[in-house]
Every structure is written in C-alpha cells, then in structure tokens.
C-alpha cells in the first residue's frame, strides 16, 4: 500500500517538475535577453564615452593648436618688428658709411690738390728767385760775344752753365715765353716801351728786353717787351 502511494507521489512530482521546466526556461531566456540588452547599453555608453573623449581630445588639440598659432603669431609680429628696426638701423648705418666715404674721398682729393698746388707754388717761387741769376748769365754771354774767341774757356764754361740750367728748367716744366715777333699779349707780356714803325705790324713785339717764364701755363714772370704800333 505504501509502495503504491509512493509511486503515485513520484509520478505527481515528475509531472510537477515537467510542468515547471518551461517556465524556468522562459525565465532564463529573459535574463539572457536582459543581460544582452544591458551589455549592448554598456557598449553604446562606452562608445559614446569614447566619442565624447575623442571630441574633447580633438577640442583640446584644436584649442592647443589655436594657442600655438596665437603664440607663433605674436612671436612673428615681434620678430617682424625687430627685423624692421634692424633694417632701419642698417640703412642708417649704410647711409652714414656712404657719406663718410664720400667725405673722405673729397678730403683725399682736396688734400692731393692742395699738395700739388703747394708744390707748384714752391717751384714758381724758387724759379722766380733764381731768374736774376739766369738773366746775369745771359747778359755775361751777350757782353762778350764777338769780343773774345769762341774757344775761350771762360765763355765756353758760361755758355755750358746757361745751357744746363735751361735744360733743368725745361725738365721741370718751366718754359720761356715767346715774345719776339709775336702779337702783344697782356697775359704774357709787359710793355715797357712803344714805337711807331711801319716796318712792323700792329702790336708786334719787336724787342724782348727781359725774358719771361711760365710754369704749367701759369706765368712766373712776364716778358718785358718793346711794342710797335
């Protein structure tokens, strides 16, 4: 009796278990769906967080790039100003240099001209002081010509001295002023006598009484002359 009751209980229990299994299975599938949904939600949130992080990073980078550009712009403006100032200073220095160079060149040329002028003035002054000696030599020669033998040692010596002095003067650039037979030129000649003579032309120099000399186109002494007509 008891055995039959036990069997009956076992059968009922088995039926009960079978009836409860689909429900349990349904609950398990629901949990899985919820877990999957939760996982998907978490994944979406993670993606959104990652995107947000990327956006923040991109925004931060953009901001950083903007700050760098601003910094570079400020530095460039500063450097451009410094370059402009240096260019201005360089231009001023070049201008001063050019002016100084021009002034020095003018000073050099002026100094050379003054030295040359001083030298020329010195030569003219020296020759002017020596002219009376040349005149006396020529007078000495003129006073004895035709009166003594041409082979006279004294006459030959005086003539040789006169010749050498004239050669030295010519080498220095000193020239005799041509007068005899020339037209009277007040720039070169000084008239100390005048005569009317039809045998000569108008204002013709007929006698060179005292020779004149010039040095580089400047008169050291005018020729003392006698002029006709």
C-alpha positions as CSV (number, residue, x, y, z in Angstrom):
1,X,0.0,0.0,0.0
2,X,2.6,2.4,1.0
3,X,4.6,1.4,-2.1
4,X,1.7,2.4,-4.4
5,X,1.3,5.7,-2.6
6,X,5.0,6.4,-3.0
7,X,4.9,5.6,-6.7
8,X,1.9,7.9,-7.1
9,X,3.8,10.7,-5.4
10,X,6.8,10.2,-7.6
11,X,4.6,10.4,-10.7
12,X,3.0,13.6,-9.5
13,X,6.3,15.1,-8.6
14,X,7.7,14.3,-12.0
15,X,4.6,15.8,-13.7
16,X,5.0,18.9,-11.5
17,X,8.7,19.2,-12.5
18,X,7.8,18.8,-16.1
19,X,5.1,21.5,-15.8
20,X,7.6,23.9,-14.1
21,X,10.5,23.4,-16.6
22,X,9.1,25.6,-19.5
23,X,8.6,28.4,-17.0
24,X,12.1,28.2,-15.7
25,X,13.4,28.0,-19.2
26,X,11.4,31.2,-20.1
27,X,12.9,32.9,-17.1
28,X,16.4,32.0,-18.2
29,X,15.9,33.4,-21.7
30,X,14.5,36.6,-20.3
31,X,17.6,37.0,-18.1
32,X,19.8,36.4,-21.1
33,X,17.9,39.0,-23.1
34,X,18.2,41.5,-20.3
35,X,21.9,40.8,-20.0
36,X,22.4,41.2,-23.7
37,X,20.4,44.4,-23.6
38,X,22.5,45.6,-20.7
39,X,25.7,44.7,-22.5
40,X,24.5,46.5,-25.6
41,X,23.6,49.5,-23.5
42,X,27.0,49.4,-21.8
43,X,28.7,49.1,-25.2
44,X,26.8,52.0,-26.5
45,X,27.6,54.1,-23.5
46,X,31.2,53.1,-23.8
47,X,31.2,54.1,-27.4
48,X,29.5,57.4,-26.5
49,X,32.1,57.9,-23.8
50,X,34.9,57.1,-26.2
51,X,33.4,59.5,-28.8
52,X,33.0,62.2,-26.2
53,X,36.5,61.6,-25.1
54,X,37.7,61.9,-28.7
55,X,35.7,65.1,-29.2
56,X,37.1,66.5,-26.0
57,X,40.6,65.5,-27.1
58,X,40.0,67.0,-30.6
59,X,38.6,70.1,-29.0
60,X,41.6,70.3,-26.7
61,X,44.0,69.8,-29.6
62,X,42.2,72.4,-31.6
63,X,42.4,74.8,-28.7
64,X,46.1,73.9,-28.2
65,X,46.7,74.5,-31.9
66,X,44.9,77.8,-31.7
67,X,47.1,78.8,-28.7
68,X,50.2,77.8,-30.6
69,X,49.1,79.7,-33.6
70,X,48.4,82.8,-31.4
71,X,51.8,82.4,-29.8
72,X,53.6,82.0,-33.2
73,X,51.6,85.0,-34.5
74,X,52.8,87.1,-31.5
75,X,56.3,85.9,-31.9
76,X,56.2,86.6,-35.7
77,X,54.9,90.1,-35.0
78,X,57.7,90.6,-32.5
79,X,60.3,89.3,-34.9
80,X,59.0,91.4,-37.8
81,X,59.2,94.5,-35.7
82,X,62.8,93.7,-34.7
83,X,63.6,93.0,-38.3
84,X,62.1,96.3,-39.3
85,X,64.1,98.1,-36.6
86,X,67.3,96.4,-37.6
87,X,66.7,97.1,-41.3
88,X,66.2,100.8,-40.4
89,X,69.4,100.8,-38.4
90,X,71.3,99.1,-41.2
91,X,70.0,101.6,-43.7
92,X,71.1,104.5,-41.5
93,X,74.5,102.9,-40.9
94,X,74.9,102.4,-44.7
95,X,73.9,106.0,-45.3
96,X,76.5,107.2,-42.7
97,X,79.1,105.0,-44.2
98,X,78.4,106.3,-47.7
99,X,78.5,109.8,-46.5
100,X,81.8,109.2,-44.6
101,X,83.3,107.5,-47.6
102,X,82.3,110.4,-49.9
103,X,83.7,112.9,-47.4
104,X,86.9,111.0,-47.1
105,X,87.2,110.8,-50.9
106,X,86.6,114.6,-51.2
107,X,89.2,115.2,-48.4
108,X,91.7,112.9,-50.2
109,X,91.2,114.7,-53.5
110,X,91.3,118.1,-51.8
111,X,94.5,117.2,-49.9
112,X,96.1,115.9,-53.1
113,X,95.1,119.1,-54.9
114,X,96.4,121.3,-52.1
115,X,99.7,119.3,-52.0
116,X,100.1,119.7,-55.8
117,X,99.3,123.4,-55.5
118,X,101.8,123.8,-52.7
119,X,104.4,122.0,-54.8
120,X,103.7,124.2,-57.9
121,X,103.7,127.3,-55.8
122,X,107.1,126.2,-54.3
123,X,108.5,125.6,-57.8
124,X,107.3,129.0,-59.1
125,X,108.7,130.8,-56.0
126,X,112.1,129.1,-56.3
127,X,112.4,129.7,-60.1
128,X,111.4,133.3,-59.6
129,X,114.2,133.8,-57.1
130,X,116.7,132.1,-59.5
131,X,115.7,134.1,-62.6
132,X,118.1,137.0,-61.8
133,X,120.9,134.5,-62.0
134,X,119.8,133.2,-65.4
135,X,119.5,136.8,-66.6
136,X,123.0,137.7,-65.4
137,X,124.4,134.6,-67.2
138,X,122.8,135.7,-70.5
139,X,124.0,139.2,-70.0
140,X,127.5,138.0,-69.4
141,X,127.4,135.9,-72.6
142,X,125.9,138.8,-74.6
143,X,128.5,141.2,-73.3
144,X,131.5,139.2,-74.6
145,X,130.1,137.6,-77.7
146,X,132.1,138.8,-80.7
147,X,134.7,140.3,-78.5
148,X,136.5,137.2,-77.4
149,X,137.4,134.0,-79.2
150,X,134.6,131.4,-79.2
151,X,137.0,128.8,-77.9
152,X,137.7,131.0,-74.8
153,X,137.4,128.6,-71.9
154,X,135.6,131.1,-69.7
155,X,133.0,131.9,-72.4
156,X,132.5,128.2,-73.1
157,X,132.1,127.5,-69.4
158,X,129.4,130.2,-69.0
159,X,127.6,129.0,-72.1
160,X,127.6,125.4,-70.9
161,X,126.3,126.5,-67.5
162,X,123.5,128.5,-69.1
163,X,122.6,125.5,-71.3
164,X,122.4,123.1,-68.4
165,X,120.3,125.5,-66.4
166,X,117.8,125.8,-69.3
167,X,117.7,122.0,-69.7
168,X,116.9,121.7,-66.0
169,X,114.1,124.3,-66.2
170,X,112.6,122.5,-69.3
171,X,112.7,119.2,-67.4
172,X,110.8,120.8,-64.5
173,X,108.2,122.1,-66.9
174,X,109.4,125.7,-66.9
175,X,109.1,127.3,-70.4
176,X,110.4,130.6,-71.9
177,X,107.5,132.9,-73.0
178,X,107.8,133.6,-76.7
179,X,107.8,137.3,-77.3
180,X,110.0,138.5,-80.2
181,X,107.8,138.7,-83.4
182,X,104.6,137.7,-81.5
183,X,101.5,139.8,-81.1
184,X,101.5,141.6,-77.8
185,X,99.5,139.6,-75.2
186,X,98.9,141.4,-71.9
187,X,98.6,138.0,-70.2
188,X,102.2,137.1,-71.2
189,X,103.9,140.4,-71.9
190,X,104.6,143.6,-70.1
191,X,105.1,146.5,-72.5
192,X,107.8,148.8,-71.2
193,X,108.3,150.8,-74.4
194,X,106.3,151.7,-77.6
195,X,107.4,152.8,-81.0
196,X,105.6,153.7,-84.3
197,X,107.3,151.9,-87.1
198,X,105.8,151.0,-90.5
199,X,108.2,148.1,-90.9
200,X,106.3,146.2,-88.2
201,X,102.8,145.1,-87.8
202,X,100.3,146.4,-85.3
203,X,101.0,145.5,-81.6
204,X,104.0,143.4,-82.7
205,X,106.8,142.8,-80.2
206,X,110.0,144.0,-81.7
207,X,112.4,143.7,-78.7
208,X,112.4,141.1,-75.9
209,X,114.1,143.2,-73.3
210,X,113.8,140.7,-70.4
211,X,112.7,137.1,-70.9
212,X,109.6,135.9,-69.3
213,X,108.9,132.4,-68.0
214,X,105.8,130.3,-67.2
215,X,105.2,127.0,-65.3
216,X,102.3,124.8,-66.2
217,X,100.5,127.6,-68.0
218,X,101.0,130.0,-65.1
219,X,103.2,133.0,-65.6
220,X,106.2,133.2,-63.3
221,X,107.4,136.5,-64.8
222,X,106.0,138.4,-67.7
223,X,108.3,139.2,-70.6
224,X,109.5,142.8,-70.7
225,X,109.0,143.9,-74.3
226,X,109.0,146.8,-76.7
227,X,105.9,147.0,-78.9
228,X,105.5,148.6,-82.3
229,X,102.4,150.5,-83.5
